[in-house]
Amino acid sequence: MSLRLRRALLLLVAASGGAALSIAAAFGVRFGPESPDEAARRILERGLHEEKAHALLRSLLEAAPMRLTGSPGAEAALAHMEAVMRGLGFANVHREAVRVERWERGAETAVIEASAFGPEIDLAVCALGGSVGTAPEGLAAEVLEVRSFRELEAAADAARGKIVFFNRPMDRAVLDPFRAYGENAELRVRGAVEAAKRGAVAVLVRSLTMRRDRHPHTGLMRYEDGPPRIPAAAVATEDADGLSARLRETPGLTVRLKLGCRSAGSVWSSNLIGELRGSERPGEIILIGGHLDAWDLGSGAHDDGAGCVHAVEALRLIKAVGLVPKRTIRAVLFMDEEFGGTGGRSYAGAPEREGERHLAAFESDRGGFLPLAVGIGGGPEVLRRFEGLGALLRSSGVVLGLVAGGGGVDIAPLAEQGALLGGLIPDAARYFDHHHSALDVLEAVHPRELELGAIALALTAFLIARDGI
C-alpha cells in the first residue's frame, strides 16, 4: 500500500470515528493499542469471553440482599463493594459521607372484611416507602375507588373517613414504559397527601406495573406539612382488579389494613468511589454511576445492582485490557437514590470536588437488560459532536448507537457544574415487571445482556476520556 493511500485511510478513520474501520482493515492498516477500533475490539472480546459482571452482581446480592437506605444491609453493601474495588486495583477508593433517612418496613396485611355478600379476602399489599404505620390493631374503613386526583376532588365529600383506592392501570398503549410509569407515579407519590386533604384515613394505590400478578410494587411516597399523615400501601394488580370488581357489585365494602412500618430517623451513610486515574488530565472526570441502595421486597438486582455492576465492570474491563485513559474515569456507587437523592447532591457539593471538572456523567438505572443505545443529553447539536463515538458503537455491534437523552437523579446536580449528562438505555419492555417488587432478583438478570451494558459504558467512557468533549 502506498504511503499516500495509508495516510488517506487514517484520516478517514479519524474523521468517521470508526465508520471506516472495516475499509481500513481490508487494506491492512494497523492501529495503536488505544485507537478506537482496537480499544473496542479488546474490551468487547474480554467482556464477552469472561462475563464477569454477573458474578460481581451475584457477590453483591449474596453479601447484601437487602439494601434499604440507611439499613445494616446498605452498610454491608458498601463494605463489600469497597473491598471489590480495592481488589481490582482501582485508584482513590474511598467513601464520602451522606446523611440519609432510615425507614423500616414491618408486618403488613390487608383484608376485605366478611359481609353478607362473601367471606374475608386477603389483599397482597406492601407499605409505600416513607409511609407511617397504622395503630397495632390496624384500621378498618369503607373503600372509595377513584382513578385520578380530579375524580377524588369530585368525590371529596364521600372520601371523609374512607380508604381511598387509586386504581388507574399503567397505559399499555404507551410504547415507552418509563413514560407510562411517569404518568401514574403521582398517584403513589402524592396520593396520601391529596386523600388526607379530603379527610381520608388511608390510601391504597394500584402497583405501577403493566403485569397482572399478586406481587405488590413499593416506591417512595411523600407527605406535606399541613394534612394529616395517613398510611399508604400499594396493592398488587390482580388484587386491585378483584377489589374493583367487588366494589362494583357491593359498594361500601370495608378493608382492614395493618402496616407496621415506621421512620427511624436520619443516619450517616456513604457514597463509594473508585477510579482509573487519567494519565494526562486527571482533574477532568468522566463518571459512570449507579445507586447502591434498593427497595427491600426483592434483592434489587435490576434496580440498581445492575447499574453498580455496570460501573465497576466498565472500569475493570478498561484496566484489564491494558488501556490507560487520558482523563480520569470514575465509578460512583451512590447512596439514597430511592429515598430522596441525597447521595447525588452530597457528591456534587462535597469538598473533594474542589479542583475537579466533570466533563461527562453517565448513570445506569434502567436495569441490566439488553442495551439498545447510550443516551447523551443536550439535543441534536451535542449528538453531532459525538458522531464518531456513535459510529464506533454501531460498528462494534454493542448497541445501536447514541440517542438523545439519558441522565438520572444521582448525576443531575452535576449539570449545574457544566457536566454533560447521559446514561445507558436498555430494552425497557420488562423493567416494570420487576421494579420495586419481590421479582427483582438475580435470576431475572441475563449474564450476557448485563455484560453488554458494561461494555457499552466502558467504550463510551474510554473514548470520551481520550478525546474530550
NUDREN-251267 format. One record per residue (C-alpha): residue in one letter; x, y negated, z negated. Coordinates in steps of 0.1 Angstrom, whole numbers, padded with zeros to 4 digits, always signed. Layout:
! residues N
AXYZ
...
! end
This chain:
! residues 469
M+0000+0000+0000
S+0013-0035+0008
L+0021-0059-0019
R-0004-0084-0004
L-0033-0058-0005
R-0024-0048-0040
R-0025-0084-0052
A-0058-0089-0035
L-0073-0059-0052
L-0060-0070-0086
L-0076-0105-0081
L-0109-0088-0070
V-0110-0067-0101
A-0101-0096-0124
A-0129-0117-0108
S-0155-0090-0110
G-0147-0078-0145
G-0149-0042-0134
A-0172-0040-0104
A-0144-0034-0080
L-0127-0007-0102
S-0137+0022-0080
I-0123+0004-0049
A-0090-0002-0067
A-0088+0034-0079
A-0093+0046-0044
F-0062+0027-0033
G-0042+0040-0061
V-0039+0008-0081
R-0030+0014-0118
F-0037-0009-0147
G-0021-0016-0181
P-0034+0000-0213
E-0056-0030-0221
S-0071-0036-0187
P-0109-0034-0188
D-0112-0002-0168
E-0085+0016-0188
A-0100+0004-0222
A-0134+0016-0211
R-0122+0050-0199
R-0102+0056-0231
I-0130+0045-0255
L-0157+0064-0236
E-0137+0097-0234
R-0126+0096-0270
G-0161+0087-0283
L-0180+0113-0263
H-0154+0140-0270
E-0153+0135-0308
E-0189+0122-0316
K-0176+0111-0350
A-0205+0086-0355
H-0229+0113-0365
A-0205+0128-0390
L-0200+0093-0405
L-0237+0089-0408
R-0241+0123-0424
S-0214+0114-0450
L-0232+0081-0459
L-0266+0097-0463
E-0251+0125-0484
A-0232+0100-0506
A-0262+0076-0509
P-0295+0089-0496
M-0314+0062-0514
R-0300+0026-0509
L-0328+0003-0521
T-0313-0032-0525
G-0297-0036-0560
S-0300+0001-0569
P-0273+0025-0580
G-0277+0042-0546
A-0268+0009-0528
E-0237+0007-0550
A-0228+0043-0542
A-0231+0035-0505
L-0207+0005-0509
A-0181+0027-0527
H-0184+0054-0501
M-0181+0032-0470
E-0152+0012-0486
A-0133+0045-0490
V-0142+0054-0454
M-0128+0021-0441
R-0097+0024-0461
G-0092+0059-0449
L-0095+0048-0413
G-0067+0023-0418
F-0088-0009-0413
A-0072-0041-0424
N-0085-0065-0451
V-0111-0041-0465
H-0129-0059-0493
R-0162-0067-0509
E-0178-0101-0512
A-0204-0107-0539
V-0241-0112-0531
R-0269-0119-0556
V-0299-0097-0548
E-0334-0090-0562
R-0340-0055-0575
W-0374-0038-0572
E-0382-0003-0584
R-0409+0020-0570
G-0429+0041-0594
A-0457+0066-0591
E-0483+0056-0565
T-0517+0071-0558
A-0550+0060-0542
V-0583+0079-0542
I-0616+0073-0526
E-0638+0079-0556
A-0665+0105-0555
S-0700+0094-0547
A-0734+0108-0538
F-0720+0110-0503
G-0689+0131-0509
P-0661+0142-0532
E-0629+0124-0541
I-0605+0120-0512
D-0568+0113-0516
L-0552+0085-0495
A-0515+0086-0486
V-0502+0052-0497
C-0469+0035-0508
A-0463+0002-0525
L-0451-0026-0503
G-0416-0039-0513
G-0419-0066-0539
S-0454-0058-0550
V-0465-0060-0586
G-0479-0028-0601
T-0513-0021-0614
A-0521-0015-0650
P-0511+0020-0661
E-0547+0032-0658
G-0549+0017-0623
L-0577-0004-0609
A-0609+0006-0591
A-0629-0017-0568
E-0651-0016-0537
V-0633-0020-0504
L-0637-0047-0478
E-0623-0039-0444
V-0610-0067-0421
R-0588-0069-0391
S-0573-0103-0394
F-0569-0134-0416
R-0597-0150-0396
E-0621-0122-0405
L-0610-0124-0441
E-0618-0161-0441
A-0652-0155-0426
A-0659-0129-0453
A-0643-0149-0482
D-0673-0147-0505
A-0675-0109-0501
A-0638-0105-0509
R-0641-0116-0545
G-0634-0086-0568
K-0627-0063-0539
I-0597-0044-0525
V-0591-0060-0491
F-0582-0034-0465
F-0564-0049-0435
N-0569-0024-0407
R-0555-0036-0374
P-0536-0010-0353
M-0504-0020-0335
D-0513-0027-0299
R-0503+0003-0278
A-0507-0017-0246
V-0478-0039-0255
L-0447-0024-0238
D-0422-0037-0264
P-0428-0020-0297
F-0409-0048-0315
R-0434-0073-0302
A-0464-0052-0312
Y-0448-0049-0347
G-0443-0086-0349
E-0479-0093-0340
N-0491-0073-0370
A-0463-0079-0396
E-0480-0109-0410
L-0507-0087-0425
R-0481-0068-0445
V-0461-0099-0454
R-0488-0123-0463
G-0519-0101-0468
A-0518-0102-0506
V-0515-0139-0507
E-0544-0145-0484
A-0566-0119-0501
A-0558-0133-0536
K-0568-0168-0524
R-0603-0153-0518
G-0604-0135-0552
A-0595-0100-0542
V-0579-0077-0567
A-0556-0057-0544
V-0548-0051-0507
L-0543-0020-0486
V-0525-0026-0452
R-0525-0002-0423
S-0490+0011-0418
L-0471-0005-0390
T-0466+0024-0366
M-0483+0035-0334
R-0483+0071-0345
R-0512+0087-0363
D-0500+0107-0393
R-0500+0108-0431
H-0467+0091-0437
P-0472+0055-0450
H-0446+0029-0440
T-0434+0004-0465
G-0417-0030-0459
L-0413-0064-0476
M-0443-0085-0487
R-0442-0119-0503
Y-0460-0139-0529
E-0465-0176-0531
D-0469-0200-0561
G-0505-0206-0570
P-0526-0175-0560
P-0526-0145-0585
R-0501-0118-0577
I-0521-0088-0568
P-0509-0052-0559
A-0502-0044-0523
A-0498-0010-0507
A-0496+0005-0472
V-0519+0033-0462
A-0509+0059-0436
T-0526+0055-0402
E-0545+0088-0403
D-0559+0079-0437
A-0566+0043-0426
D-0588+0057-0398
G-0605+0080-0422
L-0612+0053-0447
S-0626+0030-0420
A-0649+0058-0407
R-0663+0064-0442
L-0668+0027-0448
R-0689+0026-0416
E-0710+0054-0430
T-0711+0042-0466
P-0703+0005-0471
G-0692-0003-0506
L-0670+0028-0512
T-0647+0024-0542
V-0610+0031-0541
R-0590+0038-0573
L-0554+0025-0569
K-0524+0031-0592
L-0490+0016-0584
G-0461+0019-0609
C-0437-0005-0591
R-0421-0034-0608
S-0395-0062-0604
A-0362-0055-0623
G-0348-0090-0619
S-0317-0101-0600
V-0284-0083-0600
W-0250-0086-0583
S-0242-0065-0552
S-0218-0070-0523
N-0212-0072-0486
L-0185-0049-0473
I-0159-0059-0448
G-0131-0043-0428
E-0114-0053-0396
L-0088-0049-0369
R-0066-0079-0371
G-0061-0099-0340
S-0026-0099-0326
E-0027-0135-0311
R-0056-0154-0326
P-0065-0136-0359
G-0086-0165-0371
E-0111-0160-0343
I-0136-0134-0352
I-0158-0110-0332
L-0182-0094-0357
I-0202-0062-0355
G-0226-0057-0383
G-0254-0036-0398
H-0271-0036-0432
L-0263-0010-0458
D-0295-0014-0479
A-0325+0007-0468
W-0360+0014-0480
D-0364+0044-0503
L-0390+0066-0487
G-0366+0083-0463
S-0328+0080-0462
G-0326+0050-0439
A-0308+0070-0411
H-0320+0048-0383
D-0327+0017-0404
D-0299+0009-0408
G-0275+0037-0415
A-0271+0039-0377
G-0261+0002-0375
C-0235+0005-0402
V-0220+0036-0385
H-0221+0018-0351
A-0199-0010-0366
V-0174+0013-0383
E-0172+0038-0354
A-0167+0009-0329
L-0136-0002-0348
R-0124+0034-0353
L-0125+0040-0315
I-0106+0009-0306
K-0079+0018-0331
A-0078+0055-0323
V-0071+0049-0286
G-0043+0025-0294
L-0059-0007-0283
V-0048-0039-0301
P-0073-0068-0299
K-0060-0103-0294
R-0087-0117-0317
T-0099-0101-0349
I-0128-0075-0346
R-0146-0073-0379
A-0171-0048-0392
V-0195-0062-0418
L-0219-0040-0437
F-0244-0064-0451
M-0265-0060-0483
D-0301-0071-0487
E-0314-0074-0452
E-0346-0057-0462
F-0353-0077-0493
G-0346-0113-0485
G-0315-0117-0463
T-0292-0130-0490
G-0263-0109-0476
G-0262-0127-0443
R-0265-0161-0459
S-0238-0153-0485
Y-0214-0141-0459
A-0218-0172-0437
G-0213-0195-0467
A-0185-0176-0485
P-0152-0193-0494
E-0135-0166-0473
R-0150-0182-0441
E-0128-0213-0445
G-0104-0214-0416
E-0122-0187-0397
R-0141-0192-0364
H-0167-0166-0354
L-0168-0165-0316
A-0195-0139-0315
A-0215-0117-0338
F-0234-0085-0328
E-0260-0069-0350
S-0272-0033-0347
D-0305-0030-0365
R-0328-0013-0340
G-0318+0023-0347
G-0295+0049-0334
F-0315+0057-0302
L-0301+0058-0267
P-0286+0024-0260
L-0300+0006-0229
A-0282-0027-0230
V-0262-0052-0250
G-0281-0084-0258
I-0264-0118-0255
G-0282-0149-0269
G-0281-0183-0252
G-0300-0179-0220
P-0291-0173-0183
E-0262-0197-0183
V-0244-0178-0211
L-0251-0144-0194
R-0234-0157-0162
R-0203-0163-0182
F-0202-0126-0191
E-0209-0112-0156
G-0176-0093-0158
L-0184-0077-0191
G-0219-0067-0177
A-0204-0052-0146
L-0179-0031-0167
L-0207-0019-0190
R-0228-0009-0160
S-0199+0008-0141
S-0188+0027-0172
G-0224+0041-0174
V-0226+0034-0212
V-0255+0010-0209
L-0274-0007-0180
G-0255-0040-0187
L-0262-0072-0205
V-0296-0088-0212
A-0307-0120-0228
G-0315-0116-0265
G-0301-0098-0295
G-0292-0112-0329
G-0308-0104-0363
V-0314-0115-0399
D-0279-0109-0411
I-0259-0128-0384
A-0284-0156-0378
P-0267-0180-0403
L-0235-0178-0382
A-0253-0196-0353
E-0251-0228-0373
Q-0213-0224-0371
G-0213-0220-0334
A-0212-0182-0331
L-0227-0166-0301
L-0252-0140-0313
G-0261-0107-0297
G-0270-0071-0305
L-0273-0036-0293
I-0306-0029-0275
P-0316+0008-0278
D-0347+0025-0265
A-0373+0014-0290
A-0401+0038-0280
R-0397+0060-0311
Y-0383+0035-0335
F-0415+0026-0354
D-0424+0063-0357
H-0397+0064-0383
H-0393+0028-0395
H-0396+0023-0433
S-0410+0058-0438
A-0401+0092-0451
L-0395+0102-0415
D-0363+0081-0412
V-0338+0109-0418
L-0306+0123-0403
E-0325+0149-0382
A-0342+0120-0363
V-0308+0108-0350
H-0292+0124-0319
P-0254+0125-0322
R-0247+0116-0285
E-0272+0087-0285
L-0257+0074-0317
E-0222+0076-0303
L-0231+0058-0271
G-0242+0028-0292
A-0209+0026-0309
I-0191+0029-0276
A-0211+0001-0261
L-0203-0022-0291
A-0166-0012-0290
L-0163-0021-0254
T-0181-0054-0258
A-0162-0065-0289
F-0128-0055-0275
L-0133-0073-0242
I-0146-0105-0259
A-0116-0103-0283
R-0093-0100-0252
D-0108-0127-0231
G-0127-0151-0255
I-0160-0167-0246
! end
